[in-house]
Amino acid sequence: MTLDLRGVFTALITPFDGDRVDEGALRRLVASQMDAGVHGLVACGTTGETPTLSADEVAQVIRVVVEVVRGRVPVVAGTGTNCTRTTIERTKIARELGADAALVVAPYYNRPQQSGIVAHFQAVAREGGLPVVAYNVPGRTGVNITPDTIVTLSRVPGVVGVKEASGATDPVREIVRRAPPSFAVLSGDDGLALASFALGARGVISVASNVAPRQMVALWEAWSGGRPEEAARIDRGLAPLYKALFVEPNPVPCKAAAEVLGLCRDTVRLPLVPASEATRQALRDALATAGLLTSGAS
């Protein structure tokens, strides 16, 4: 398919049944996402708890998502690590499994120089065999990909976009202004998505759309369809959910919300533990405000 990085891409949670990937729940989740009209799916991103998935489980998740999607929307596979060689190998595997692009996070922990970041992405784009979306999330990685560096990457063959999750909108403005028009800037923060759209972002890689896919799609379609007042109204209704989904480390609250909605169990893998009761109550209230749950339901 022609890769179109535009609209709402859900950063999928990985459902678990005890110690195993719950393949049945994953298939149902992906099918429900397709029914809701999302524009793409991200398998094995941070929200998918990839740090605690085995290599076989990563391949299983990507394979299942590709099978259920059947080419209807792009499937982006999270392949990034803090080792360039490993990232290239994972990207090759994702290509063999049928993914359409790779989401590659900035190398974490070893925190390379900006020139090292450029060299890392150049190597993955050159050798991995998939279009690369860079992922900037300094709150998790400990290293920020500066707008200057992202603009440099925007001119690297095979680097096709960026998920910008630095917690600010200024980088979106700067990257959109200076990068080639073909380069896709995607918000990585649900709470800043609408503001990012206004600054030229082409869409959002969303956590909230795991549990509110129709609302997130409606938000994008209202904005892109020239109805900003409607988009702002939808965004206000989702604002408590954006907040509640991050009161504990992602994806702990998202999985708790998914269990409330009957999508999957709330099981997470150590070192994460299930959400507190206070978080669950905040989620129930936020889901009710968003029209996803009758107020007071459990």
KOLMI-732287 format. One record per residue (C-alpha): residue in one letter; z, x, y negated. Coordinates in nm, 3 decimals. Layout:
N
resn | c3 | c1 | c2
A | Z | X | Y $
...
END
This chain:
298
resn | c3 | c1 | c2
M | 0.000 | 0.000 | 0.000 $
T | -0.035 | 0.098 | -0.364 $
L | 0.309 | 0.205 | -0.477 $
D | 0.431 | -0.018 | -0.758 $
L | 0.777 | 0.077 | -0.882 $
R | 0.840 | -0.228 | -1.091 $
G | 1.100 | -0.507 | -1.081 $
V | 1.414 | -0.537 | -0.869 $
F | 1.469 | -0.288 | -0.588 $
T | 1.783 | -0.356 | -0.386 $
A | 1.990 | -0.053 | -0.288 $
L | 2.080 | -0.194 | 0.051 $
I | 2.425 | -0.182 | 0.204 $
T | 2.437 | -0.076 | 0.571 $
P | 2.617 | -0.342 | 0.776 $
F | 2.845 | -0.214 | 1.052 $
D | 2.977 | -0.375 | 1.368 $
G | 3.273 | -0.156 | 1.454 $
D | 3.140 | 0.198 | 1.478 $
R | 2.776 | 0.094 | 1.506 $
V | 2.508 | -0.007 | 1.260 $
D | 2.489 | -0.386 | 1.284 $
E | 2.115 | -0.407 | 1.332 $
G | 2.112 | -0.785 | 1.353 $
A | 2.296 | -0.823 | 1.023 $
L | 2.068 | -0.563 | 0.864 $
R | 1.759 | -0.753 | 0.975 $
R | 1.901 | -1.078 | 0.838 $
L | 1.996 | -0.910 | 0.510 $
V | 1.647 | -0.767 | 0.463 $
A | 1.488 | -1.102 | 0.550 $
S | 1.708 | -1.278 | 0.293 $
Q | 1.608 | -1.021 | 0.034 $
M | 1.242 | -1.087 | 0.102 $
D | 1.299 | -1.462 | 0.079 $
A | 1.465 | -1.410 | -0.260 $
G | 1.157 | -1.233 | -0.393 $
V | 1.285 | -0.880 | -0.454 $
H | 1.014 | -0.633 | -0.545 $
G | 1.128 | -0.346 | -0.323 $
L | 1.408 | -0.216 | -0.104 $
V | 1.596 | 0.112 | -0.092 $
A | 1.722 | 0.208 | 0.253 $
C | 1.986 | 0.478 | 0.298 $
G | 2.080 | 0.528 | -0.063 $
T | 2.436 | 0.590 | -0.178 $
T | 2.508 | 0.217 | -0.138 $
G | 2.403 | 0.250 | 0.226 $
E | 2.685 | 0.499 | 0.295 $
T | 2.440 | 0.769 | 0.398 $
P | 2.697 | 1.049 | 0.381 $
T | 2.864 | 0.896 | 0.688 $
L | 2.549 | 0.800 | 0.881 $
S | 2.423 | 1.024 | 1.159 $
A | 2.061 | 1.140 | 1.153 $
D | 1.983 | 0.887 | 1.428 $
E | 2.145 | 0.607 | 1.227 $
V | 1.950 | 0.700 | 0.914 $
A | 1.628 | 0.679 | 1.117 $
Q | 1.743 | 0.348 | 1.269 $
V | 1.811 | 0.191 | 0.928 $
I | 1.479 | 0.303 | 0.779 $
R | 1.290 | 0.187 | 1.089 $
V | 1.451 | -0.158 | 1.082 $
V | 1.389 | -0.209 | 0.711 $
V | 1.024 | -0.106 | 0.745 $
E | 0.980 | -0.336 | 1.046 $
V | 1.123 | -0.642 | 0.870 $
V | 0.940 | -0.580 | 0.543 $
R | 0.600 | -0.543 | 0.716 $
G | 0.434 | -0.386 | 0.414 $
R | 0.506 | -0.673 | 0.179 $
V | 0.704 | -0.464 | -0.072 $
P | 0.766 | -0.090 | -0.105 $
V | 1.041 | 0.063 | 0.104 $
V | 1.205 | 0.363 | -0.061 $
A | 1.414 | 0.585 | 0.167 $
G | 1.706 | 0.789 | 0.043 $
T | 1.640 | 1.141 | 0.170 $
G | 1.819 | 1.362 | -0.083 $
T | 2.081 | 1.620 | 0.010 $
N | 2.211 | 1.934 | -0.157 $
C | 1.992 | 2.147 | 0.069 $
T | 1.624 | 2.161 | -0.023 $
R | 1.512 | 2.240 | 0.333 $
T | 1.709 | 1.948 | 0.477 $
T | 1.578 | 1.713 | 0.209 $
I | 1.220 | 1.808 | 0.292 $
E | 1.278 | 1.746 | 0.662 $
R | 1.441 | 1.409 | 0.599 $
T | 1.153 | 1.312 | 0.371 $
K | 0.901 | 1.399 | 0.642 $
I | 1.093 | 1.183 | 0.890 $
A | 1.103 | 0.892 | 0.643 $
R | 0.727 | 0.921 | 0.603 $
E | 0.679 | 0.911 | 0.981 $
L | 0.898 | 0.599 | 0.995 $
G | 0.676 | 0.421 | 0.743 $
A | 0.866 | 0.454 | 0.415 $
D | 0.654 | 0.435 | 0.101 $
A | 0.856 | 0.673 | -0.119 $
A | 1.166 | 0.892 | -0.115 $
L | 1.469 | 0.859 | -0.340 $
V | 1.600 | 1.212 | -0.391 $
V | 1.935 | 1.264 | -0.557 $
A | 2.012 | 1.569 | -0.768 $
P | 2.169 | 1.836 | -0.545 $
Y | 2.542 | 1.770 | -0.545 $
Y | 2.838 | 2.003 | -0.508 $
N | 2.638 | 2.325 | -0.549 $
R | 2.538 | 2.195 | -0.896 $
P | 2.220 | 2.396 | -0.960 $
Q | 2.086 | 2.501 | -1.299 $
Q | 1.823 | 2.275 | -1.455 $
S | 1.557 | 2.525 | -1.345 $
G | 1.694 | 2.499 | -0.991 $
I | 1.672 | 2.121 | -1.007 $
V | 1.307 | 2.147 | -1.107 $
A | 1.235 | 2.389 | -0.823 $
H | 1.414 | 2.160 | -0.576 $
F | 1.206 | 1.856 | -0.668 $
Q | 0.885 | 2.056 | -0.680 $
A | 0.944 | 2.172 | -0.323 $
V | 1.028 | 1.823 | -0.194 $
A | 0.726 | 1.668 | -0.367 $
R | 0.497 | 1.944 | -0.240 $
E | 0.617 | 1.952 | 0.122 $
G | 0.785 | 1.619 | 0.200 $
G | 0.475 | 1.404 | 0.219 $
L | 0.604 | 1.109 | 0.017 $
P | 0.606 | 1.016 | -0.353 $
V | 0.944 | 1.117 | -0.493 $
V | 1.176 | 0.918 | -0.718 $
A | 1.440 | 1.147 | -0.870 $
Y | 1.792 | 1.006 | -0.881 $
N | 2.023 | 1.106 | -1.163 $
V | 2.384 | 1.001 | -1.103 $
P | 2.611 | 1.270 | -1.249 $
G | 2.925 | 1.067 | -1.183 $
R | 2.870 | 1.127 | -0.812 $
T | 2.682 | 1.456 | -0.800 $
G | 2.862 | 1.659 | -1.067 $
V | 2.531 | 1.761 | -1.222 $
N | 2.324 | 1.580 | -1.484 $
I | 1.945 | 1.591 | -1.481 $
T | 1.883 | 1.612 | -1.854 $
P | 1.608 | 1.408 | -2.020 $
D | 1.422 | 1.734 | -2.088 $
T | 1.427 | 1.815 | -1.718 $
I | 1.320 | 1.466 | -1.617 $
V | 1.028 | 1.488 | -1.860 $
T | 0.934 | 1.818 | -1.697 $
L | 0.958 | 1.654 | -1.354 $
S | 0.742 | 1.364 | -1.474 $
R | 0.452 | 1.609 | -1.485 $
V | 0.513 | 1.748 | -1.135 $
P | 0.253 | 1.612 | -0.890 $
G | 0.422 | 1.372 | -0.651 $
V | 0.728 | 1.299 | -0.865 $
V | 0.655 | 0.942 | -0.965 $
G | 0.974 | 0.809 | -1.121 $
V | 1.345 | 0.837 | -1.187 $
K | 1.647 | 0.624 | -1.110 $
E | 1.853 | 0.685 | -1.422 $
A | 2.222 | 0.619 | -1.357 $
S | 2.399 | 0.842 | -1.606 $
G | 2.583 | 0.544 | -1.756 $
A | 2.394 | 0.548 | -2.087 $
T | 2.072 | 0.406 | -2.225 $
D | 1.980 | 0.695 | -2.456 $
P | 1.818 | 0.892 | -2.170 $
V | 1.601 | 0.592 | -2.084 $
R | 1.470 | 0.578 | -2.439 $
E | 1.402 | 0.951 | -2.446 $
I | 1.231 | 0.966 | -2.108 $
V | 1.010 | 0.663 | -2.174 $
R | 0.910 | 0.808 | -2.510 $
R | 0.810 | 1.148 | -2.375 $
A | 0.701 | 1.104 | -2.012 $
P | 0.349 | 1.004 | -1.909 $
P | 0.291 | 0.626 | -1.905 $
S | 0.243 | 0.638 | -1.527 $
F | 0.599 | 0.766 | -1.473 $
A | 0.838 | 0.489 | -1.366 $
V | 1.182 | 0.480 | -1.525 $
L | 1.421 | 0.255 | -1.331 $
S | 1.774 | 0.165 | -1.432 $
G | 2.037 | 0.267 | -1.180 $
D | 2.312 | 0.061 | -1.341 $
D | 2.310 | -0.320 | -1.316 $
G | 2.520 | -0.356 | -1.629 $
L | 2.268 | -0.158 | -1.833 $
A | 1.957 | -0.298 | -1.669 $
L | 1.861 | -0.550 | -1.937 $
A | 1.917 | -0.300 | -2.217 $
S | 1.709 | -0.049 | -2.020 $
F | 1.428 | -0.301 | -1.981 $
A | 1.424 | -0.340 | -2.358 $
L | 1.384 | 0.038 | -2.389 $
G | 1.092 | 0.051 | -2.149 $
A | 1.243 | 0.076 | -1.799 $
R | 1.016 | -0.082 | -1.541 $
G | 1.294 | -0.227 | -1.332 $
V | 1.629 | -0.163 | -1.167 $
I | 1.755 | -0.022 | -0.840 $
S | 2.034 | -0.271 | -0.800 $
V | 2.361 | -0.299 | -0.612 $
A | 2.424 | -0.653 | -0.735 $
S | 2.103 | -0.780 | -0.577 $
N | 2.258 | -0.732 | -0.232 $
V | 2.461 | -1.045 | -0.306 $
A | 2.271 | -1.198 | -0.601 $
P | 1.905 | -1.123 | -0.530 $
R | 1.762 | -1.442 | -0.677 $
Q | 1.959 | -1.401 | -0.997 $
M | 1.853 | -1.039 | -1.040 $
V | 1.491 | -1.132 | -0.975 $
A | 1.523 | -1.415 | -1.227 $
L | 1.664 | -1.170 | -1.481 $
W | 1.365 | -0.938 | -1.443 $
E | 1.112 | -1.219 | -1.441 $
A | 1.260 | -1.376 | -1.753 $
W | 1.246 | -1.045 | -1.937 $
S | 0.902 | -0.939 | -1.815 $
G | 0.773 | -1.292 | -1.874 $
G | 0.862 | -1.279 | -2.243 $
R | 1.176 | -1.496 | -2.228 $
P | 1.448 | -1.266 | -2.363 $
E | 1.697 | -1.544 | -2.441 $
E | 1.681 | -1.663 | -2.081 $
A | 1.721 | -1.307 | -1.956 $
A | 2.027 | -1.260 | -2.177 $
R | 2.181 | -1.582 | -2.047 $
I | 2.133 | -1.475 | -1.684 $
D | 2.273 | -1.131 | -1.763 $
R | 2.586 | -1.281 | -1.920 $
G | 2.646 | -1.490 | -1.610 $
L | 2.619 | -1.181 | -1.391 $
A | 2.833 | -0.956 | -1.611 $
P | 3.163 | -1.021 | -1.426 $
L | 2.988 | -0.942 | -1.098 $
Y | 2.849 | -0.614 | -1.234 $
K | 3.205 | -0.515 | -1.323 $
A | 3.373 | -0.637 | -1.006 $
L | 3.127 | -0.449 | -0.785 $
F | 3.252 | -0.118 | -0.919 $
V | 3.629 | -0.163 | -0.952 $
E | 3.651 | 0.037 | -0.630 $
P | 3.401 | 0.296 | -0.503 $
N | 3.059 | 0.157 | -0.417 $
P | 2.985 | -0.003 | -0.169 $
V | 3.341 | -0.118 | -0.092 $
P | 3.336 | -0.421 | -0.328 $
C | 2.974 | -0.502 | -0.246 $
K | 3.053 | -0.526 | 0.124 $
A | 3.357 | -0.741 | 0.049 $
A | 3.135 | -0.975 | -0.155 $
A | 2.878 | -0.976 | 0.124 $
E | 3.146 | -1.085 | 0.371 $
V | 3.258 | -1.366 | 0.137 $
L | 2.897 | -1.487 | 0.134 $
G | 2.860 | -1.454 | 0.511 $
L | 2.601 | -1.178 | 0.497 $
C | 2.785 | -0.919 | 0.706 $
R | 3.130 | -0.781 | 0.778 $
D | 3.308 | -0.581 | 0.509 $
T | 3.344 | -0.277 | 0.735 $
V | 3.308 | 0.059 | 0.563 $
R | 3.343 | 0.406 | 0.709 $
L | 3.617 | 0.652 | 0.637 $
P | 3.698 | 0.804 | 0.398 $
L | 3.629 | 0.466 | 0.236 $
V | 3.861 | 0.178 | 0.323 $
P | 3.814 | -0.199 | 0.275 $
A | 3.867 | -0.360 | -0.063 $
S | 4.210 | -0.463 | -0.184 $
E | 4.303 | -0.828 | -0.218 $
A | 4.295 | -0.795 | -0.598 $
T | 3.935 | -0.673 | -0.576 $
R | 3.845 | -0.957 | -0.341 $
Q | 3.985 | -1.212 | -0.584 $
A | 3.792 | -1.057 | -0.870 $
L | 3.479 | -1.075 | -0.658 $
R | 3.535 | -1.439 | -0.566 $
D | 3.580 | -1.524 | -0.934 $
A | 3.269 | -1.327 | -1.031 $
L | 3.060 | -1.485 | -0.755 $
A | 3.173 | -1.828 | -0.874 $
T | 3.080 | -1.746 | -1.235 $
A | 2.736 | -1.635 | -1.114 $
G | 2.690 | -1.967 | -0.935 $
L | 2.705 | -1.809 | -0.590 $
L | 3.036 | -1.955 | -0.478 $
T | 3.248 | -2.258 | -0.543 $
S | 3.541 | -2.146 | -0.758 $
G | 3.847 | -2.076 | -0.546 $
A | 3.654 | -2.044 | -0.219 $
S | 3.755 | -1.767 | 0.019 $
END
